Amino acid sequence: MADEIPLFPKATSMYIHTGNIINWNRLKRKLNQTSTEELCDCIGSSLNNYLSGADKTELQYVTQLYKINTENVDVFEDGEREEVKITVKIFVCTVQPTSVINEAVEKVLSELRTTYVESLLLAVAPPNDEEENEHNYVNMDIIKQYWETMEHLVTQDKVLSLGICDLNKEYLEELYKWAKVKPCVNQVNLESCCVMPKDLIEFAKATDIQLLTHNDKPVVLPKEQLQETIRSVSTERDSEAWLPHWVLRYSGILKCRGIIKMKGYIVHAERDPKKKLM
């Protein structure tokens, strides 16, 4: 209800780390979820867990909601890290400074207690302009800025290889020719192209770029669904004006057996400073 007293009226920032959701029994029962539905389920569960254990008076003054499901975060034992390949995919939900790439990667390295990940993939949400969206417009200037930051992580040995998402042959070729660290992977959403374009296949083969498929929505976390998820575990006023900034999804696969050992999300959202609770 709109007249309910908000639980965290001063909060302007939110970080949530789900931990290894493979260990979440409640998620195992939910089949055929989209990645967006799974993500929102994780956010709602984590936030509800945070709120249920928090002091209600202190919550009134909290400016940052920070929840790590520490009981579900898998860390590596001695000698175990070499057996696991970690892939990280960063979804940039709105135009952000390039520093968000470092911020996101440093968080996953710190919380998994590792010094590097094998693969880092970049997914940039499409522009809001519907006309540009219809013509598969991609802002390569923005992608190149993020890519430079990703290349720096490679030189620091924090990331071993880089990948991109949803580039057609023209854009992929532009990135490949420009980049110092060449993309090793291009993830393609088969909902937008049922069959891989022939020119893309030929270019990828000539440049040794692996073409993979994914089923993530172009906007993995729409602001409306984020706000609805927050509202489901708090109040309507608590849910107002929240905007997703970035989402990071990581997965760890046992190299010899191809078994998924871990999968988790780290989410950062902020409240639009132009909109305040009334």
C-alpha positions in Angstrom: 0.0 0.0 0.0 1.2 3.5 -0.8 0.6 4.8 2.7 2.8 2.1 4.3 5.8 3.4 6.2 8.9 2.6 4.2 11.4 0.2 5.7 14.6 1.9 4.3 13.6 5.4 3.2 17.2 6.7 3.1 18.7 3.9 1.1 20.2 5.1 -2.2 22.4 2.1 -3.1 22.0 -1.7 -3.2 24.5 -4.5 -3.6 23.3 -8.1 -3.5 25.5 -11.2 -4.0 23.4 -14.3 -4.2 26.2 -16.8 -3.5 26.1 -20.1 -5.3 22.4 -20.5 -6.3 23.0 -24.2 -7.2 22.9 -24.7 -3.4 19.5 -23.0 -3.2 16.9 -25.7 -2.8 14.0 -23.4 -3.5 15.4 -22.6 -6.9 16.0 -26.2 -7.9 12.2 -26.7 -7.9 11.6 -23.9 -10.5 12.1 -25.2 -14.0 12.1 -23.3 -17.2 12.8 -19.9 -15.6 14.2 -17.2 -17.9 17.5 -15.7 -16.6 15.5 -12.5 -15.7 13.0 -14.5 -13.7 15.8 -16.4 -11.9 17.6 -13.1 -11.2 14.6 -11.4 -9.8 13.8 -14.5 -7.7 17.4 -14.3 -6.3 17.2 -10.6 -5.6 13.8 -10.9 -3.8 15.0 -13.9 -1.7 18.3 -12.2 -0.7 16.6 -8.9 0.1 13.9 -10.5 2.1 16.6 -12.4 4.1 18.4 -9.2 4.7 15.3 -7.3 5.9 14.1 -10.1 8.1 17.3 -10.1 10.1 17.8 -6.3 10.2 16.9 -4.0 13.1 13.9 -2.1 11.9 14.9 1.1 13.6 18.4 1.0 12.2 17.0 0.3 8.7 15.4 3.8 8.8 18.8 5.3 8.6 20.6 2.9 6.3 21.9 4.5 3.1 23.3 1.3 1.5 21.7 -2.1 1.4 24.5 -4.7 1.2 23.6 -8.4 1.3 26.0 -11.3 0.7 24.6 -14.8 1.1 27.8 -15.8 2.8 26.4 -19.3 3.7 26.1 -20.0 -0.1 29.4 -18.4 -1.3 31.8 -21.1 -2.5 35.4 -20.3 -2.0 38.3 -22.5 -3.3 40.3 -24.9 -1.2 44.0 -25.3 -1.7 44.7 -26.7 -5.2 41.0 -26.7 -6.2 41.1 -23.5 -8.2 43.0 -25.0 -11.1 40.2 -27.5 -11.6 37.5 -24.9 -12.2 37.0 -22.6 -15.2 35.2 -19.4 -14.2 33.3 -17.4 -16.7 32.0 -13.9 -15.8 29.4 -12.0 -17.8 28.8 -8.4 -17.0 25.5 -6.8 -18.0 25.8 -3.0 -18.2 22.1 -2.0 -17.7 22.5 1.7 -18.3 25.4 3.9 -19.6 27.9 3.8 -16.8 31.5 5.0 -16.3 34.1 2.5 -17.4 35.0 2.1 -13.7 32.0 -0.2 -13.2 33.9 -3.0 -15.0 36.7 -2.8 -12.5 34.2 -2.5 -9.7 32.3 -5.6 -10.7 35.4 -7.8 -11.4 37.1 -6.8 -8.1 33.9 -7.8 -6.2 33.7 -11.2 -7.8 37.5 -11.8 -7.3 37.3 -10.8 -3.7 34.2 -12.7 -2.7 35.2 -15.9 -4.5 38.7 -15.5 -3.1 40.5 -15.9 -6.4 43.0 -13.8 -8.2 41.7 -14.3 -11.7 38.9 -15.5 -13.9 39.3 -17.4 -17.2 36.8 -15.5 -19.3 35.0 -12.1 -19.1 32.1 -11.3 -21.3 30.5 -7.9 -21.9 26.8 -7.4 -22.6 25.6 -3.8 -23.0 21.9 -3.1 -22.9 20.5 -1.7 -26.1 19.6 2.0 -26.5 16.2 3.2 -25.2 15.4 4.7 -28.6 12.9 2.3 -30.2 13.9 3.4 -33.7 17.6 2.7 -33.1 16.7 -0.6 -31.4 14.7 -1.8 -34.5 17.8 -1.3 -36.7 20.1 -3.2 -34.3 22.0 -0.1 -33.4 25.1 -0.6 -31.4 27.1 2.2 -29.8 30.7 1.0 -30.6 32.2 4.0 -28.9 30.8 3.0 -25.6 31.7 -0.7 -26.1 35.3 0.3 -26.9 35.6 2.4 -23.7 34.5 -0.6 -21.7 36.8 -2.9 -23.7 39.9 -0.8 -22.9 39.2 -1.3 -19.2 38.7 -5.0 -19.8 42.0 -5.1 -21.7 43.7 -3.6 -18.7 42.4 -6.4 -16.5 44.0 -8.8 -18.9 47.4 -7.1 -18.6 47.0 -7.4 -14.8 46.4 -11.1 -15.2 43.0 -10.8 -13.5 41.2 -12.0 -16.6 42.6 -14.5 -19.2 40.3 -13.9 -22.2 37.6 -11.5 -23.3 34.3 -11.9 -25.0 31.4 -9.8 -26.3 27.7 -10.4 -26.8 25.3 -9.9 -29.7 27.6 -8.2 -32.3 26.8 -8.8 -36.0 29.7 -9.4 -38.5 30.1 -5.7 -39.2 30.4 -4.6 -35.5 32.5 -7.7 -34.5 35.0 -7.0 -37.3 35.3 -3.4 -36.2 36.0 -4.4 -32.6 38.4 -7.1 -33.7 40.5 -4.7 -35.9 40.5 -2.0 -33.2 41.2 -4.1 -30.1 44.6 -4.8 -28.7 43.2 -7.9 -26.9 41.1 -9.6 -29.5 37.7 -11.0 -28.6 37.8 -14.8 -28.2 34.0 -15.2 -28.0 30.9 -13.7 -29.4 27.7 -14.8 -27.7 24.6 -14.6 -30.0 21.0 -14.6 -28.8 19.2 -17.1 -31.0 15.9 -15.4 -30.3 17.0 -12.4 -32.4 18.6 -14.6 -35.1 17.3 -18.2 -35.4 20.2 -19.2 -37.6 23.7 -17.8 -37.4 24.4 -15.4 -40.3 26.8 -16.9 -42.8 29.0 -13.8 -42.9 29.3 -13.9 -39.1 30.2 -17.6 -39.2 32.9 -17.1 -41.9 34.4 -14.1 -40.1 34.5 -15.9 -36.7 36.1 -18.9 -38.3 38.8 -16.8 -40.0 39.7 -15.0 -36.8 39.3 -17.9 -34.4 36.4 -16.4 -32.5 34.1 -18.9 -30.9 30.4 -18.3 -31.6 28.2 -19.3 -28.6 24.5 -18.9 -28.0 22.6 -17.5 -25.0 19.0 -16.9 -24.0 19.4 -13.7 -21.9 17.0 -10.9 -22.6 18.5 -7.8 -24.2 17.7 -6.0 -20.9 18.4 -8.6 -18.3 16.9 -6.6 -15.4 14.3 -4.0 -16.5 13.8 -1.3 -13.9 10.1 -2.2 -13.6 10.8 -5.7 -12.7 13.5 -4.7 -10.2 11.1 -2.3 -8.5 8.3 -4.9 -8.5 10.7 -7.4 -6.9 11.7 -4.9 -4.2 8.0 -4.0 -3.6 7.2 -7.7 -3.1 9.4 -7.9 0.0 9.0 -4.4 1.4 6.6 -1.5 0.6 5.6 0.4 -2.5 7.5 3.5 -1.3 10.6 1.4 -0.7 10.5 0.3 -4.4 10.3 3.7 -6.0 13.0 5.1 -8.2 15.4 2.1 -8.1 17.5 1.7 -11.3 19.7 -1.3 -12.1 23.3 -0.2 -12.9 25.0 -3.5 -13.5 24.5 -7.2 -13.1 27.3 -9.8 -12.9 26.7 -13.5 -13.4 29.5 -16.0 -12.8 29.7 -19.7 -13.4 32.4 -22.2 -12.5 32.7 -25.4 -14.4 34.9 -28.4 -13.5 37.3 -28.6 -16.4 37.6 -32.3 -16.7 34.0 -33.3 -16.2 32.0 -30.3 -17.6 29.9 -30.2 -14.4 28.7 -26.8 -13.2 30.2 -26.3 -9.7 28.9 -22.8 -9.0 26.6 -20.1 -10.4 25.8 -16.8 -8.9 24.8 -13.2 -9.4 26.1 -9.9 -8.0 23.8 -6.9 -8.6 24.3 -3.2 -8.1 21.3 -0.8 -8.2 20.9 2.8 -7.2 18.0 5.1 -6.5 17.4 7.9 -9.0 18.5 11.0 -7.0 16.0 13.1 -8.9 13.1 11.2 -7.3 12.7 11.3 -3.6 10.2 9.6 -1.4 7.3 11.9 -0.5 
